[in-house]
Amino acid sequence: MALSQSEVLAGLAEIVNDETGIAADAVQLDKSFTDDLDIDSISMMTIVVNAEDKFGVKIPDEEVKNLVTVGDAVNFITNAQ
């Protein structure tokens, strides 16, 4: 069963919080991973791997660079389920 966008956002926020310590409620759809949340590329790769495991999707390496905002990631995961 596919998760809703809000469920994916909540799960992604939990992953970001575990990896970076950023408060889950700060992880919002319009936030940029690098500019707003200050997530570096190494942390981003960890977040991607954990998201793949959690949501059962594959996020190709060449796609990661397109995931600029939290919303981009939520949309990709939602559509990839």
Residue pairs with C-beta under 8 A, 6 or more apart in sequence:
2 78
2 81
3 11
3 55
3 78
3 81
4 78
5 74
5 75
5 78
8 55
8 74
8 77
8 78
9 27
9 28
9 29
9 70
9 74
10 24
11 51
11 54
11 55
12 27
12 47
12 51
12 70
12 73
12 74
12 77
13 24
13 25
13 27
13 70
14 24
15 47
15 50
15 51
15 54
16 22
16 24
16 27
16 37
16 39
16 47
17 23
17 24
17 27
18 50
19 43
19 46
19 47
19 50
20 37
20 39
20 43
22 37
22 39
26 37
27 37
27 70
28 70
29 69
29 70
29 71
29 74
30 69
30 70
30 71
31 37
31 69
31 70
32 68
32 69
33 39
33 44
33 47
33 67
33 68
33 69
33 70
33 73
34 40
34 44
34 68
37 70
39 47
44 64
45 64
48 59
48 64
48 67
51 57
51 59
51 73
51 77
52 58
52 59
55 77
55 80
55 81
56 81
57 76
57 77
57 80
57 81
58 80
59 67
59 76
59 77
59 80
63 76
66 72
66 76
67 73
67 76
